[in-house]
């Protein structure tokens, strides 16, 4: 069952949520892209809905950044995983 991140105005659903953090991923030469040694995939930093829709269409793993004003105190500032198509 998809896991939903409910702290944004338009929630992002994930088919898989990763336990890694952005800081644990290996930097690449491309700004906003890091490499996960666990799943051997590039992870793309997403900061708006247009980027999210593009990542979904291309089957990319994402790091969904939430502005502090949109998340609760207990919610993580970033979620990593595969967004639901």
Backbone torsions as a table, in degrees:
resi	resn	phi	psi	omega
1	UNK	NA	136.6	179.9
2	UNK	-61.2	145.8	177.1
3	UNK	-102.0	130.3	-173.4
4	UNK	-105.0	137.4	174.8
5	UNK	-101.3	107.6	-169.0
6	UNK	-95.1	6.5	-173.4
7	UNK	-91.7	2.0	176.4
8	UNK	-106.8	161.0	-179.3
9	UNK	-61.7	-30.2	178.7
10	UNK	-127.8	89.4	-169.7
11	UNK	-56.6	148.1	176.3
12	UNK	-99.9	127.4	176.5
13	UNK	-98.9	141.7	-179.6
14	UNK	-119.1	137.8	171.6
15	UNK	-81.6	-21.3	178.2
16	UNK	-149.1	129.0	173.3
17	UNK	-105.8	128.2	-178.8
18	UNK	-87.7	145.2	179.2
19	UNK	-85.6	-9.1	-179.6
20	UNK	-76.1	162.0	174.4
21	UNK	-108.1	162.0	178.0
22	UNK	-55.9	-39.9	-178.2
23	UNK	-65.5	-25.2	179.5
24	UNK	-80.0	-14.6	-178.6
25	UNK	-83.4	150.1	-177.4
26	UNK	-79.6	126.8	177.0
27	UNK	-60.1	150.4	175.4
28	UNK	-119.3	-179.5	177.5
29	UNK	-80.2	-7.2	-179.3
30	UNK	-99.0	121.8	177.6
31	UNK	-58.6	136.8	178.5
32	UNK	79.7	9.1	178.5
33	UNK	-130.4	130.6	174.8
34	UNK	-127.8	163.4	-177.1
35	UNK	-111.8	133.8	178.0
36	UNK	-97.5	118.0	178.0
37	UNK	-72.1	-21.0	179.8
38	UNK	-70.8	-53.0	-178.4
39	UNK	-101.0	-3.5	177.0
40	UNK	61.8	41.0	-179.8
41	UNK	-129.6	153.7	169.8
42	UNK	-74.5	145.2	177.7
43	UNK	-121.5	127.4	-174.0
44	UNK	-103.6	128.1	177.4
45	UNK	-72.3	125.8	-176.9
46	UNK	-117.5	126.9	180.0
47	UNK	-123.2	-2.8	177.1
48	UNK	-149.4	168.3	-175.8
49	UNK	-64.2	-36.3	179.8
50	UNK	-61.5	-43.8	178.2
51	UNK	-65.0	-38.0	179.3
52	UNK	-64.4	-45.9	179.5
53	UNK	-62.6	-39.7	177.3
54	UNK	-63.7	-44.8	180.0
55	UNK	-62.6	-41.5	177.6
56	UNK	-59.9	-47.2	-177.8
57	UNK	-62.5	-31.7	-178.0
58	UNK	-94.4	-0.6	178.7
59	UNK	69.5	32.8	-177.4
60	UNK	-87.8	149.8	169.0
61	UNK	-78.1	141.9	-175.6
62	UNK	-129.8	159.2	167.0
63	UNK	-117.0	108.0	-175.2
64	UNK	-91.3	109.1	-178.7
65	UNK	-87.6	133.8	177.9
66	UNK	-112.1	128.5	174.0
67	UNK	-63.0	146.8	-178.6
68	UNK	-54.4	-30.5	-178.7
69	UNK	-71.9	-15.0	-177.2
70	UNK	-104.3	-1.9	-178.4
71	UNK	-118.5	155.0	176.6
72	UNK	-77.8	168.5	-178.7
73	UNK	-62.0	-30.6	-177.3
74	UNK	-90.5	-10.3	-177.9
75	UNK	-80.3	143.9	177.0
76	UNK	-68.3	154.3	179.7
77	UNK	-76.0	-16.9	-178.5
78	UNK	-149.7	139.4	175.6
79	UNK	-118.6	137.4	179.5
80	UNK	-115.6	140.3	176.8
81	UNK	161.3	-165.3	179.9
82	UNK	-98.9	116.1	177.6
83	UNK	-71.8	148.2	177.6
84	UNK	-69.6	137.5	178.0
85	UNK	-76.1	NA	NA
